[in-house]
Amino acid sequence: MDEKIRQLVKMGKTLQLLYVEDNESVRVATLELFNRFFTNITVAVDGEEGLQKFKEAEEHFFDVIITDINMPKMTGIEMIEEIRAEDKNISILVLSAHNEINYFTETIKLGIDGYLLKPIDLQQFIDTLSGSLEKIVLRRENEEYKNGLESKILEKTQELEYRLYHDDLTDLKNRTSLIHDLEGDAFSALLLIDVDRFHNINEIFGMEGGNCVIQQFADFLRAFCLDKSYEVYRLHGDSFVLRSTKDYLALEEYEKEVPQLLEELSHFAAYIKEADDYVEIDITIGISFEKQNALEKAEVALKYAQSTRRNYIAYNRSIDTTKQLKDARFWRSEIKHAILDNRIVPFFQPIVDREQNVVKYEVLMRLEREKNGQLERVSPFFFLKVAKQTKQYEKLTEIMIEKSFSVMKDYDVDFSLNLSFDDIGNQGFSVMLKRLINQYQVGERLIFEIVESEDLSSYESVQLFVREMKAMGVRIAIDDFGSGFSNYKRIFDIAPSFLKIDGSLIKNIDTDKNSYELVKSIVSLTRALDITTIGEYVYSKEIFDICYDLGVEEFQGFYFSEPIDAEQLAKNERRLVTA
């Protein structure tokens, strides 16, 4: 039996468990598992009975409570509220299904110790239960020593405190330590990091192999933070936190350091000696800049990033509608003055062929501003939603199109621009677009990337737009294909020249079999239809090699180049010869 399971059994045999579950079949099945670890189990069939048994028991009779959420008579949350009013320290774990995510914030506020997922994932069950029981045992040992001889207390206090505030596997500070440290912070900036699909590593290499990966990833985070103002914590399992020790984390630091972390991680691989193999990992990051409930908000951001397949996202009003409107007012003003001061500029990201020669550029928007005496180029990720809400989006789009046409008219190279269905459906926009294409004579080198979306009232308007653009020599690409909607019929309706495979598939293609097979099928279909495939988010040689072998024809990503400005473009490209 694995050492971790043996330790779990050893701890569980000494503890009293109250298990609350109304579903009989779930209760019977779960009890079979609990009986492997606990000798003393009290069962309640709903929240009302659970509360009654808690109150009827002698003081501090139960050491840990494991409860369902949705139950008749009294929900798990209502029961926890009542119990917390009497005992703020008892360990409580929630047995939760994925569809109960709406209760996530409520349970955090009630101070639960963790979650056990339904259906039971043995690895997650063992990790979560071990962490909770270990804290109970440590607290019990600490109390026993406090009640013992003074000399023994003095001998053990330092060791017990260290164990209580540090993770045994990685020797990093733990969740208890993080909560303690946050209480003294005037400002809290947290990066909550979760290793993607870590259960696959445990399944393939076993728990020992998984622990080896966790230890080496912990060392990687330590090394990353050496010259930065972050302290590293391991919360549980494959979950880590970087806590800023500064009184304020500037936006440019966040924009620089998070992509830097992801870039350095792309070169990291953990070595598992027993398997003589290397394991690469991906992570998702939830970020919070809040003083109040910082960890809770970072967890909400992490869940949102995972559900939307993003690498990272900061807690903001799009996730929690209670967020103040300060940021919206700030960016509305920034956009307004950037337009007036001519500070909306195009950047150009190269797209390369199979020999890694640049064949075209995608035009990307940047907002220039001065920050602490330095020129900062801000991605539309931070302000585009505000622009749409404040009716500044159309002006930004018009500026970008005219500036990119003005730059690219002089170079003998193709270029592409993103358009949404909202852009295409705007009659005034179409008129402006045709005028500028004729004025700058760029139709033969222009590609419009149409972003897939379900938010479309009239698909006929898209087909009409495509026909009109093709008549002017413009080629069409379908962007973000495979990002979740992926209506294959649109390929036949639009007959694009290019199809850009969504980055969420490309970035996971080396670890996710489903992503690999989907990209393989897309390439096969487009090859039969004589459509050129473009892989986005190619950030490493490994990703490039896999896409290359599958037959992807063109590539885009940081592995080849970051977006460049017009000055660098002029150094890279040959100007057109004019009569």
Phi, psi and omega in degrees: 000139181301144183302321182294321179292320179299318178294322178297316178298316181300316180289315185298327182295340183262000188245157178257124182249133168254116182249124184240118181203127183273334183280116188297316183295319177295319182298314181297315182295318182290324179299327177301322178287315181299324182297341177288337187244335184241141174267323186251100182237128171251132186249137172233144187264358173198174183296324180296315179292323178299315179296320180298313181294327177295316183288327182285337182290157176296160183304129179060030181293315181271138177265329184211144177240131174241123188222150170282170178260299184279108180216153178287167177068305178209126180288164177301322181294317178297320178296316180298320179301316180295316181294318180298330179295334181259328183217105184277351188253345184298138181284129181231128175244140179257128176268104195236139171272160181299330182280006178256023183298335180298338181271002188302309183294320181299317182291326177298316180299330180279357173076039177288161184272340181167186185233139169248123188278143173250132356292159187298126169260110189304317181297312180294323178300312183294315181299311184293313182295319180300314180299318181290314182294325179298319178295321178298313181296319179297317178298319179296315179299319180299317179295320180298319179292324179296329180274355181268199181291147182301322181295320180290325178297315181296326180289323188263340188303311183297318179295316181294318179298318179298314180295325180292330186253005181228151179276130184295320186289315187254347184065015173279162170298151184252190183298318179302317179295320180298313180300318178297315181293324181294329181297333181264000183274133172282332178222139182236119172238117184238138169247106179269120189245130177235133178281124183291134173053041181296331180300332177296322179296317179295323180293322184280315188251359181080172183295324179296319177295319177298318178298323178298318178295316180299318180297317181288326176292323176299318177296322177299315180294320176302312182295320180299324186271000185303316182256020181232165185266062177230147170248140187258137177229149167251118182282307179185159175044242182253029184246127183230162176226137166253119180253123178291134177264005178275159175285341180205135177251110183293150182301321182293330176294314179299315181295331181274315191282326179293311174299327178296319177300315180294322179294314179294326179295330180295344178256005183263139173214131178274136180262124176257107187299315184299327180263352185050051185216155177254144181235122174265150182229156171245155180227159170238142186234129170252132190241139176227137175244027188258143174284313182277129175054045186299313182294319178302317182286327174295324179293320176298317179297319179299313179299321179293317179299318180294319182290335180256008176057044175255153177291321181199157174203145176267145177303126183205180188293338178289342177262317181234111186291352177279355179300135179297157186273014183300316181297320180298315179296321180299310184289329175301316179292317179300315181295315181303311183285331176294322177294314181295325184265010178060048182246019170261117189230150176274141168243162189227120178256123182296146169241128188246161177268191185292339175267008178067029172269139180291126180245342178193174177229142168265131181273130182234144182275142172223144175253119181271137174207159179265130180227115180054042178080002181245145176282126181242133176251112188264132177289148177296348175309327186270343186224353187294322180296320177296321179300320179290322181290330185257013176061033175257354186298315183299320180293319177300317181296315180299316179299314182297316181296312183294319180293319180293321176297318181298321179286311190284344179298339184268355187241145183272065181205148179284158177210156184230153178228145178275137173230142176260169176298329177297319178299312185296324182284354181270111185298320179296324178296316181299319179297314179299319182297313180298320180299315183288326177296317178292322182295317184263354177053053182246007186305320183289341181249004186262139176232131174257125177265111181270121183279129178298144178196150173272348184276080185216120182273326182221105180287339178300325180294326177293313180298321177296315179300316180299315179299317181294319180292317179298326178295337179264007178091358182284137175264159185240140173235145170265122184265157175054036181291130182095009184278000178143334181258297168047063175278109184295334180299331182294333177300317181286324180292319185270331183051061183287160173276333183225151173227119181265118180283131187301143182299332180295333176278316184295316186291340180254006190294337181275348182234341185250112182299323180296318177298317180300312183291324179293316177297320178301316181290323178296315180298318180299316180294313184293328177296320180293331182264005180059043176250132180282129178265142178234127178264122177268163174062039175276103188249359181209163178297323181299315179296317180300314182298319180295313180297320179300313182294330179284346178102009174301138190263330180223159190218150180214137178158174185292343176298329181262313182188144167283166174301142182242159180271178184296327180295316178292324177301318181298328178285332186273329193246153179273134180284151176291147175270120181254149182288000000 
